[in-house]
């Protein structure tokens, strides 16, 4: 059974930081390209970041320079370090296994003073 479980969301002030985690099971994590996506209220789900099985990252322009995606193959976990957060980063953040399109349940991130 495939599971992707996100955690680490919460309420943070503008300029603050959060680190999201996505623990996976039921997939060959070390061979999987993994991604983070987000969906704000009333908007479509959008791409945030992706990391290949070899560790090569790519980012949406809106988060480049502020967010960092990483992975730990020993823990079957992908991370999203989010710095310099802005109110427009408020969304539910989802983890995704790219090849088979498995999704996690999401974790809420709210950036507000």
PyMOL commands that set and color helices and strands:
alter all, ss='L'
color gray80, all
select helices_A, chain A and resi 29-31+87-89
alter helices_A, ss='H'
color red, helices_A
select strands_A, chain A and resi 3-7+10-12+18-25+34-39+46-51+57-59+67-72+77-82+91-97+102-103+107-111
alter strands_A, ss='S'
color yellow, strands_A
deselect
rebuild
show_as cartoon
